């Protein structure tokens, strides 16, 4: 087959964009990919979602293509790294942290290679407990959280401090991230609390990179002020605090609102957990090396 290309990367930089990156002419980018498509017969879509740095735009395009190509090849060969039980020999990917302030008392333990069914979460906020349990279940990790806070004031301090601590133990558990798949993309649809691909289901996509460069882009927009006993605005704070302290780059994309805010929040947590599972999975083909062309992840 001839293949096809959907291409939308320009401009390469602010305003009209750059014409050169070093000696490389940016105008050659589209013809290059058209040649790849024609020679391979692949159907490829290259779309810039955000970013104004020309070098990063081109670099990210090549890296994203390589990741997608590897995923396609794995599917053909029946390889699913995220579903495997690969471990790093001699490495314990687990951590714990206890913290106490005038506002909260928190104890969090995380084992990336533990049993998700042994997870337990108690924060005094039922909706927060459910979201964290979903992340652990879908992520295939053992997460144990015991927290109390000044809920007579509101849910802010408890949610924030728990999420900060979860992010910190996640980052510590990952260590230098050697051997990890590092990047992932996952989606989840939820209707009336149950996984669903119905057109009425809330649908959320999460893209994640264990980059050591914390950033959250969150596209969730809730209808009401509360989701059960949790302030809707705290869902953003939950993901922001985990991403910042976990040293992760995370995009949360709302594709469909669904019938309720509860379903939308549940879909975001499930997609986040599924994406996390992909990122923390150990790929034996990396031979324990960090997934970076530099050989290390910058801090």
VENZIZI-V557070 format. One record per residue. N is the residue number from 1. RES is the residue in three letters. OMEGA is omega as a letter, one per 40 degrees, with the letter a starting at -180 (999 if undefined). Layout:
BEGIN
n=N res=RES omega=OMEGA
n=N res=RES omega=OMEGA
END
This chain:
BEGIN
n=1 res=UNK omega=a
n=2 res=UNK omega=a
n=3 res=UNK omega=i
n=4 res=UNK omega=a
n=5 res=UNK omega=i
n=6 res=UNK omega=a
n=7 res=UNK omega=i
n=8 res=UNK omega=a
n=9 res=UNK omega=a
n=10 res=UNK omega=e
n=11 res=UNK omega=i
n=12 res=UNK omega=a
n=13 res=UNK omega=a
n=14 res=UNK omega=i
n=15 res=UNK omega=i
n=16 res=UNK omega=i
n=17 res=UNK omega=a
n=18 res=UNK omega=i
n=19 res=UNK omega=a
n=20 res=UNK omega=i
n=21 res=UNK omega=a
n=22 res=UNK omega=i
n=23 res=UNK omega=a
n=24 res=UNK omega=i
n=25 res=UNK omega=a
n=26 res=UNK omega=a
n=27 res=UNK omega=i
n=28 res=UNK omega=a
n=29 res=UNK omega=a
n=30 res=UNK omega=i
n=31 res=UNK omega=i
n=32 res=UNK omega=a
n=33 res=UNK omega=i
n=34 res=UNK omega=i
n=35 res=UNK omega=i
n=36 res=UNK omega=a
n=37 res=UNK omega=a
n=38 res=UNK omega=a
n=39 res=UNK omega=a
n=40 res=UNK omega=a
n=41 res=UNK omega=a
n=42 res=UNK omega=i
n=43 res=UNK omega=a
n=44 res=UNK omega=i
n=45 res=UNK omega=i
n=46 res=UNK omega=a
n=47 res=UNK omega=i
n=48 res=UNK omega=i
n=49 res=UNK omega=i
n=50 res=UNK omega=i
n=51 res=UNK omega=a
n=52 res=UNK omega=i
n=53 res=UNK omega=a
n=54 res=UNK omega=i
n=55 res=UNK omega=a
n=56 res=UNK omega=i
n=57 res=UNK omega=a
n=58 res=UNK omega=a
n=59 res=UNK omega=a
n=60 res=UNK omega=i
n=61 res=UNK omega=a
n=62 res=UNK omega=a
n=63 res=UNK omega=i
n=64 res=UNK omega=i
n=65 res=UNK omega=a
n=66 res=UNK omega=i
n=67 res=UNK omega=a
n=68 res=UNK omega=i
n=69 res=UNK omega=i
n=70 res=UNK omega=i
n=71 res=UNK omega=i
n=72 res=UNK omega=a
n=73 res=UNK omega=i
n=74 res=UNK omega=i
n=75 res=UNK omega=i
n=76 res=UNK omega=a
n=77 res=UNK omega=i
n=78 res=UNK omega=a
n=79 res=UNK omega=i
n=80 res=UNK omega=a
n=81 res=UNK omega=a
n=82 res=UNK omega=a
n=83 res=UNK omega=a
n=84 res=UNK omega=i
n=85 res=UNK omega=a
n=86 res=UNK omega=i
n=87 res=UNK omega=i
n=88 res=UNK omega=a
n=89 res=UNK omega=i
n=90 res=UNK omega=a
n=91 res=UNK omega=i
n=92 res=UNK omega=a
n=93 res=UNK omega=a
n=94 res=UNK omega=i
n=95 res=UNK omega=i
n=96 res=UNK omega=a
n=97 res=UNK omega=i
n=98 res=UNK omega=i
n=99 res=UNK omega=a
n=100 res=UNK omega=i
n=101 res=UNK omega=i
n=102 res=UNK omega=a
n=103 res=UNK omega=a
n=104 res=UNK omega=i
n=105 res=UNK omega=a
n=106 res=UNK omega=i
n=107 res=UNK omega=a
n=108 res=UNK omega=i
n=109 res=UNK omega=a
n=110 res=UNK omega=i
n=111 res=UNK omega=a
n=112 res=UNK omega=i
n=113 res=UNK omega=i
n=114 res=UNK omega=a
n=115 res=UNK omega=a
n=116 res=UNK omega=a
n=117 res=UNK omega=i
n=118 res=UNK omega=i
n=119 res=UNK omega=i
n=120 res=UNK omega=a
n=121 res=UNK omega=i
n=122 res=UNK omega=a
n=123 res=UNK omega=a
n=124 res=UNK omega=i
n=125 res=UNK omega=a
n=126 res=UNK omega=a
n=127 res=UNK omega=i
n=128 res=UNK omega=i
n=129 res=UNK omega=a
n=130 res=UNK omega=a
n=131 res=UNK omega=a
n=132 res=UNK omega=i
n=133 res=UNK omega=i
n=134 res=UNK omega=i
n=135 res=UNK omega=a
n=136 res=UNK omega=a
n=137 res=UNK omega=a
n=138 res=UNK omega=i
n=139 res=UNK omega=a
n=140 res=UNK omega=a
n=141 res=UNK omega=i
n=142 res=UNK omega=a
n=143 res=UNK omega=i
n=144 res=UNK omega=a
n=145 res=UNK omega=i
n=146 res=UNK omega=a
n=147 res=UNK omega=i
n=148 res=UNK omega=a
n=149 res=UNK omega=a
n=150 res=UNK omega=a
n=151 res=UNK omega=i
n=152 res=UNK omega=i
n=153 res=UNK omega=i
n=154 res=UNK omega=a
n=155 res=UNK omega=a
n=156 res=UNK omega=a
n=157 res=UNK omega=a
n=158 res=UNK omega=a
n=159 res=UNK omega=a
n=160 res=UNK omega=a
n=161 res=UNK omega=i
n=162 res=UNK omega=a
n=163 res=UNK omega=i
n=164 res=UNK omega=a
n=165 res=UNK omega=i
n=166 res=UNK omega=i
n=167 res=UNK omega=a
n=168 res=UNK omega=a
n=169 res=UNK omega=i
n=170 res=UNK omega=i
n=171 res=UNK omega=i
n=172 res=UNK omega=a
n=173 res=UNK omega=a
n=174 res=UNK omega=a
n=175 res=UNK omega=i
n=176 res=UNK omega=i
n=177 res=UNK omega=i
n=178 res=UNK omega=i
n=179 res=UNK omega=a
n=180 res=UNK omega=i
n=181 res=UNK omega=i
n=182 res=UNK omega=a
n=183 res=UNK omega=i
n=184 res=UNK omega=i
n=185 res=UNK omega=a
n=186 res=UNK omega=i
n=187 res=UNK omega=i
n=188 res=UNK omega=i
n=189 res=UNK omega=a
n=190 res=UNK omega=i
n=191 res=UNK omega=a
n=192 res=UNK omega=i
n=193 res=UNK omega=a
n=194 res=UNK omega=i
n=195 res=UNK omega=a
n=196 res=UNK omega=i
n=197 res=UNK omega=i
n=198 res=UNK omega=i
n=199 res=UNK omega=i
n=200 res=UNK omega=a
n=201 res=UNK omega=i
n=202 res=UNK omega=a
n=203 res=UNK omega=a
n=204 res=UNK omega=i
n=205 res=UNK omega=i
n=206 res=UNK omega=i
n=207 res=UNK omega=a
n=208 res=UNK omega=i
n=209 res=UNK omega=i
n=210 res=UNK omega=a
n=211 res=UNK omega=a
n=212 res=UNK omega=i
n=213 res=UNK omega=a
n=214 res=UNK omega=i
n=215 res=UNK omega=i
n=216 res=UNK omega=i
n=217 res=UNK omega=a
n=218 res=UNK omega=a
n=219 res=UNK omega=a
n=220 res=UNK omega=i
n=221 res=UNK omega=a
n=222 res=UNK omega=a
n=223 res=UNK omega=a
n=224 res=UNK omega=a
n=225 res=UNK omega=a
n=226 res=UNK omega=i
n=227 res=UNK omega=a
n=228 res=UNK omega=a
n=229 res=UNK omega=i
n=230 res=UNK omega=i
n=231 res=UNK omega=a
n=232 res=UNK omega=a
n=233 res=UNK omega=a
n=234 res=UNK omega=i
n=235 res=UNK omega=i
n=236 res=UNK omega=a
n=237 res=UNK omega=i
n=238 res=UNK omega=a
n=239 res=UNK omega=i
n=240 res=UNK omega=a
n=241 res=UNK omega=i
n=242 res=UNK omega=a
n=243 res=UNK omega=a
n=244 res=UNK omega=a
n=245 res=UNK omega=i
n=246 res=UNK omega=i
n=247 res=UNK omega=a
n=248 res=UNK omega=i
n=249 res=UNK omega=a
n=250 res=UNK omega=i
n=251 res=UNK omega=i
n=252 res=UNK omega=a
n=253 res=UNK omega=i
n=254 res=UNK omega=i
n=255 res=UNK omega=i
n=256 res=UNK omega=a
n=257 res=UNK omega=a
n=258 res=UNK omega=a
n=259 res=UNK omega=a
n=260 res=UNK omega=i
n=261 res=UNK omega=i
n=262 res=UNK omega=i
n=263 res=UNK omega=a
n=264 res=UNK omega=i
n=265 res=UNK omega=i
n=266 res=UNK omega=i
n=267 res=UNK omega=i
n=268 res=UNK omega=i
n=269 res=UNK omega=a
n=270 res=UNK omega=i
n=271 res=UNK omega=i
n=272 res=UNK omega=a
n=273 res=UNK omega=i
n=274 res=UNK omega=i
n=275 res=UNK omega=i
n=276 res=UNK omega=i
n=277 res=UNK omega=i
n=278 res=UNK omega=a
n=279 res=UNK omega=a
n=280 res=UNK omega=a
n=281 res=UNK omega=i
n=282 res=UNK omega=i
n=283 res=UNK omega=a
n=284 res=UNK omega=a
n=285 res=UNK omega=i
n=286 res=UNK omega=i
n=287 res=UNK omega=i
n=288 res=UNK omega=a
n=289 res=UNK omega=i
n=290 res=UNK omega=a
n=291 res=UNK omega=i
n=292 res=UNK omega=i
n=293 res=UNK omega=i
n=294 res=UNK omega=a
n=295 res=UNK omega=i
n=296 res=UNK omega=i
n=297 res=UNK omega=a
n=298 res=UNK omega=i
n=299 res=UNK omega=999
END
